[in-house]
Amino acid sequence: MKIRAYSRAFVLSLLAGVATGCAGHSAASGLPPSTGANVTVANELASGDSILKGLKKHVKIGSTVVNGQQNPYGLDLARSSAGKFTKGDLAVCNFNDKANVQGTGYTILALHPVPGSKPTLVYSSKKVLQGCDAIALSPSGDFIWAADFVANDNPIIAPTGKLVMNIPAGKVLDHPFGQAFASPAKGDTAFYESNAGNGTIVRFDVVKNTEAVIAKGFKVNHGKPGSILGPSGLQYDAKNDTLYVVDGTNNAVYALANVTSIPENCLTLDDDAVHFSGCNASSAKVVYMGKPLNGPISSALLYNGNLAIGNTLDPTGKNLIIELSTAGKVLDVVNIDKGTAGAIFGMVATGTSAANTVLYFNDDNNNDVEALEK
């Protein structure tokens, strides 16, 4: 299905990222190629070593409150210096307005990744951005793609804060709840988006100028803002062309291998939430299901291929981040905030080794971005 044509400058900025080596970066984490396992063959060194256990220092980066808006959800990393971003900056979107009403936030901001940072407003639009819950930035040019649950659209915003275009609700969008950028070593540059309205995964191919539902059947709870569960926490690993999907309803994480080759309307998660059917069924699987996952929504891809997953439904006094290997092993569990449960949403990781890894995360109890580091 064709979508509205992207501007030539926009497409060239994405392709420039591929040409300059960003093809090896993960979708929402800006990391070098993972040395982790694919969904069928485990790399024992990568999958067996916990990165989270070595991150003992807990740092507060800065407030995400801008124009009074709060409850940060979406989080990603600027991979270049452009517009209002300096390379390495954190991009955040707020889900709530200044009255703290769920799903009424409409701002995107930038934070330098150092303690004591002050937020810089990048974009604000109540009509276009309302209920922003996930964002992904292109690797060159820092164009922002935003998943907006309440506005039910997917705006594309330049790093200067100018709206480039807005993909409205239609045949492929149904209350977007996840976003990830993918620039594989072989294949077209694309953004992947997940829907909390109908449990589908969508690919927007910016080279072929097409949009397609590639997977369906993921469970949703049809919850109102503040209680939404559905496919989210998307992460893309270019090393093995795999898209990871977090399922808060079934407390599961899935891997869609060879995702750039999945045709339109090809893959379905069966009713048992374990098996897949369709033409690419053999390339999809459950990575992990069950405790300690409890209403997970967010995720980050670590340098070695491990995944950090953020819970939202633990009892009060528990805001857990769980580290999983791609082989389906729980490597570590950290209670990062002992306040009201449901505080941990967007996450993103940087680093090329255990020594320099930093895991950033939004903490909605404190309305800030915090970090775990060595």
QUITA-V333082 format. One record per pair of residues at least 24 apart in sequence whose C-alpha atoms are under 6 Angstrom apart, sorted by the first residue. I is the first residue (numbers start at 1). J is the second residue. D is the distance in whole Angstrom. If there is no record, write none. Layout:
I,J,D  I,J,D
This chain:
1,210,5  1,211,5  2,209,6  2,210,4  3,209,6  3,210,5  13,140,6  13,141,6  14,140,6  17,139,5  17,140,5  23,183,5  23,184,5  23,185,5  24,238,6  26,236,5  26,237,5  26,238,6  27,180,5  27,181,4  27,182,5  27,235,6  27,236,5  28,76,6  28,136,6  28,180,6  28,235,6  29,348,5  29,349,5  31,350,6  33,239,5  34,239,6  34,303,5  34,304,5  34,305,5  35,304,5  35,305,6  36,304,5  36,305,4  38,240,6  42,327,6  46,304,5  47,325,5  50,331,5  51,354,6  55,372,5  55,373,5  55,374,4  56,374,6  57,372,6  57,373,5  57,374,6  58,371,6  58,372,5  59,370,6  59,371,5  60,115,6  60,370,4  61,114,6  61,115,4  61,116,6  61,117,6  61,369,5  61,370,5  62,116,5  62,117,5  62,118,6  62,368,5  62,369,6  63,367,6  63,368,4  64,367,6  64,368,5  68,98,4  69,96,6  69,97,4  69,98,4  70,94,5  70,96,5  71,95,5  71,96,5  71,364,5  71,367,6  73,133,5  73,345,5  73,346,5  74,133,5  74,134,4  74,135,5  74,346,5  75,346,5  75,347,6  76,136,6  76,348,6  78,142,6  79,139,5  80,140,6  82,141,6  83,159,5  83,160,4  84,159,6  84,160,6  89,113,6  95,131,5  95,132,5  102,225,5  102,226,6  103,131,4  103,225,5  104,130,5  104,131,5  105,130,5  105,131,5  106,130,5  122,161,5  123,161,5  134,178,5  134,179,6  135,179,6  136,179,6  136,180,5  136,181,6  147,176,5  147,177,6  148,176,6  149,175,4  149,176,5  177,232,6  178,232,4  178,233,6  178,234,6  180,234,6  180,235,6  184,238,5  194,231,6  196,220,6  196,230,5  212,264,5  213,264,6  213,265,6  214,264,5  214,265,5  214,266,6  215,267,5  215,268,6  216,268,5  217,268,5  217,269,5  232,297,6  233,297,6  233,298,4  233,299,5  248,295,4  248,296,5  248,297,6  251,289,6  251,290,5  251,293,5  251,294,6  251,295,6  252,288,6  252,289,4  253,287,5  253,288,5  254,285,6  254,286,4  254,287,5  255,284,6  255,285,6  256,284,4  257,283,5  257,284,6  287,328,5  288,328,5  298,345,5  298,346,5  299,347,6  300,347,5  300,348,5  300,349,6  303,352,6  310,344,6  312,342,4  313,342,6  314,341,6  316,340,5  316,341,5
